[in-house]
Amino acid sequence: MSRTIRVGMAQLLVVPGRPEENLARARAAIGAAALAGCDVVVLPECLDLGWTHASAATLAEPIPGPRVDALAAAAREHGVLVAAGLTERAGDRVHNAAVLISASGELLLRHRKIHELDFARALYTTGGSLAVADTPIGRVGLDICADNSAATTGLGHALGLMGAEILLSPSAWAVPPGHDNTSDPYGAEWEAPYRELATAHDMPVVGVSNVGPVVGGEWDGWRCIGASLAVGRDGRTLRQGPYGEDAAELLVLDVELRPRALHSVPAAG
């Protein structure tokens, strides 16, 4: 039997290198999503320091750690599940990571981005695992941005095969200077792989991007422009966020889930 959950898509302003300000906006978005009746809120990729910003080398923090604690406190205070992208320090390595935090503040999942762009690998170490978590809203898969690109839908398919009933993807979608969204609307590059994953696994896919400047890396001077995307089980676009460097907004939508029938693999013999 299908059921409906309410999802908050927090298309936040992320200012590179300003973690306190960015976390304050994230905590406020968690509270606003809870007031809107959301069961889960999805926040952007690298929401603390900004994607590819050089401050990751010195300001990244461990997971678990203080920034996860701050988001967990907000999740617990407001009683809402939180998916968020953070910059992770792990020894001498830095990862582009995402976390799933329960409504009681428990860290349920940590994902380290696998399909990072080549130039960003100079900053972030590639992740090496995928996982799902059972939550009150159902079994949740978690990945990051380009993990769901057309070239690497295998990662999302793996999460679907693990029984994910919904796939949440903190993202940072950017365009070069001078991009004209009227003549070249942003989003088609995500709609096709999202539809593929959703229809293959009866699994809605929700990607949430920040807005604001890109500072650092080969895309320095580009702009993150939101355009966050939610696709339903049938591959239909449920919601696309507004486009623009200033298009910060909390989008709220109801998403239908269906429990997945999981079958054990017969033992060889």
N, C-alpha and C positions, 0 to 999 in steps of 0.2 A: 504494500500500500504506500502510495506517495505521501509526502508531507511537505509543508512549506516552512522555510526559515526566512528571517529578515537579515539582509546583509548590508552593512555600511561600507561604502567605498570612499575612503578618506584621501582625496586628491590634494595633498598638502603642499604648501610652499616649503621647499628645502633649500636653505642657504648654505652653500659649501663651507665647511670648516667652523660652523657655529652650532655645536651639539646641544648646548643648553636651550637655545631658542627653538631649535628644531624639535627637541623632546617635549618642550612645553606645548608646542602646537600639536604634537602627537597625543599627549595626554588630554588636551582639550577635545580633540576629535573623538577619543574613546568615550569621554563623557557625553558628547553630543550624540554619538551613535546610540549609546544606551538610552538617552532620553527619547530618541526616535523609535525605541523598541527593538533595536537590532540584537540578534543573537550572536553575531560575529562582526568584527570590523577589520578590514584589510587596509594596511598602511603601505607606503611605498618602499622601494629598494634603497638601501644605504641612507635611511632617513636621518641618521645622526650627523654624518659628515658630508654627504653628497657623493654620488658615484664618481669615481676616479680622482677625487680631490686628494692632493698630496698629503693632507693632514692625516690620512689613514695610516701613514707610516709611523706617526708619533702619537696619535690620539685614539687609535682603535683600542677597544677594551675587551676583556674576555667575556665569553658566554659559558656559564652564567657570570654575571657581573653587574656593576652599578646601573647600566642602562637597561638591562633586562629587568632588574629590580624595580626601576622607575615605571616601566610599562606594566609589570606584574602588579604593582600597587594600584595603578589605575584600573587594570582589568578586574582586580578583586574589589575595589571600591564600587565600581559600576556594574559588576556582575555580567561581563561580556567577554566572549572569546576574542583573542587578538592575534592577528598575523601581521608581522612587521619585519622589514629589512633593516639590518644593522651591520656595522663594520666590526669584524671580530679579530682580536689579537689572540693568537695561539702560539705561545713561545716566540720564535723569531719569524713567524709567518703571520700574514694578514689575509683574512677571508672576507669575501662578499657573502654575507650570511643572512638567513631569515629564521625567525623563531615563531612558534605557535604557543601561545600562553592561554591556559584555561581561565574560565570565569572566576576561579578561586585563586588565581595567581601562580599556578604551577606551570613550569616549563615543560611542555609536552613534546616538542620537536625542535631540533636545530638542523637546518639545511645549509650546506655550503654550495654556492653556485658552481655548476659544472661547465656550462657552455658560456664562458666569459669571452668577450671579444679579444682578439690577439693582443692588441696594444695594452689592454687592461691587465693582462697576465703579468706585466712588469710590476704591478702593484699587488694583485690578489693571487693567492695560491688556489688552484683548482680543487673543487670538492670531489669526493669519491664515494658518495653513498646517497641512497634515497630511502625514505620511510614514510609511513602513514601513521596517524594517531586516531584512536577511538575517542570520541567526545560526545556530549549530550546531543549535538546536532547531527551526528553521524560520523563516519570514517572520513578523515580529512587528509588530503595530500597537499604537500607544500613544496614549491620550487620558486625559482626567481627568473623573471624577465625572459632573456634569450634561451633559457632552458626549454621554453615552449616555442622556439622559432621553427620555421618549416624544415630546417636542416636537422633539428634534434627533437622532433616529436616523440622519438623513442623513449625519452625520459618521462614525458607525461603518460605515454602508453604503459610504461612500467608501473607508475603510480596507480593507473587505472586497473591494471592486472593485480595489484595489491589490494584492490577493493575500495579505493577512494570513491566516495559518493559525491565529493566536490573537490575541485583543485583550486587552491588559492596561490596567487603569484604576485608578490611585491615586485614592482617594476620601476624603471626610469626610462621613459620613451622620449627620445630627443630628435630634433630636426636641425639641419644646418642653417646658418644665417640666410635670410632671404626666402626661406621656404614659404610658398603660397598655398595655404590650405584650401583655397577656393578652387584652384586649378588642379591641385594634387592632394586630395583629401587624405589625411593621415588615418591609418588603421587597417588597411586591407592586408598588410603583411602579418597581422595578428588574427584577423577574422578567420582566415582559411585554416591555420593550424588549430585554433581554438575549436572551430566546428569539427574538424577531424577527431580531436580528442573527445569532445563532448558526445558525438554520435557513436563513436566506437565503444564507449564505456558507460553511456547513460549518465554522464558526469558533467554537471555544469562547471565552467571554468571562469574564474574571476581574476583579472589582472588590474592592478591599481598603480598608476604612475604619479610621481610628483610633478610639480611645476617649479620653474626657476632656472637659473643659469647652470650650464656645465662649465666647471673650472678645472682644468688639468687634463692631461692625456691628449690624444690626437683629435678629440672632439671639443677641445677648449674653444669657447665662444659659441657653441651650439646652445640650444634652449630645450629644457624639458617642458613638455606642453600638455601633460595630462592625457586627455582622450582615453581615459580608463575604460575597460571593456568587460562586460559580463555576457556570457553566452550560455543559454539554457541547455538542458539535456538533449533537446532535439536539434541543436546547432543554431537555433535562432538567436539573433542578437537581442538581449533583454535591455541593455542600457549601454550607452557610450557617453563618457564624460565630456564636458566642454573642452575645447582646444585653446591653448594659449599659455604664455609664460606667467600670466596673472590669473589663470583660471582655477584658483583654489576653490574647492567645493566638497561638501560631504553629500554623496549620492546615496540614497536609500532605496532598496528594491527587495521585493519578495521573490524567492527562488525556490522552485520545486525540486525536491530530492526524492529518489527512490532507493530503498535498501537494495544492496547488491547481494546476489546469491553467490556465495563463495563455495568452491568445491575443492576438496583436498586432492592432492596429486597421488595417484596410486603408487604404492611402493614397487620398486623393481624386484623382479624375482622369477 
